[in-house]
Amino acid sequence: MTKERKPVLLYRLQSAARLGRTSLATRLLEHGLYAGQDAIMLQLADEDGLPPGILAQRLGVRPPTVTKTIARLQSQGFVTKQASEKDQRQSHVFLTESGRDIIKTIEKSIRKTEKDALRGLDKKERKALLKLLNRLEVNLSARGLTRPSDIADEAVDEEFVD
């Protein structure tokens, strides 16, 4: 009888990603932010004034999802929407002063979550993990899927490995 090979890798990746996301969501909720809001806020911190459709495209989600999240962020006072000067049918989303202030909190929550996840791994192991995850993303994106983030293929974030 041959031993059946179980699909362990994808299960473990999904499990780790889910646990990481849950941990981050718990931290962000302490500051009044809900799951998914952080991604929009960070995109706007990088490039303020994006249209909702571009935000949806960059985040790999459907436009209605972004629209709902933007509405919630508006009600919380973190973003504002303004009609485009060029095309009144188009709107752009901007961080408010409160939104800019909360970015540091989001970044700090991400760093704490990564620190928890990487506890017990030395610098060499962290660097190897990042390199392997990057290779998995490249392999999967080569099959026609898009990468969810712009991770530089050769650069390693020193904060990640320290």
Secondary structure, DSSP 8 states (H G I E B T S, - for coil): -------HHHHHHHHHHHHHHHHHHHHHHTTT--TTHHHHHHHHHHSSSB-HHHHHHHHTS-HHHHHHHHHHHHHTTSEEEEE-SS-TT-EEEEE-HHHHHHHHHHHHHHHHHHHHHTTT--HHHHHHHHHHHHHHHHHHHTTT---SS---SS---HHHH-
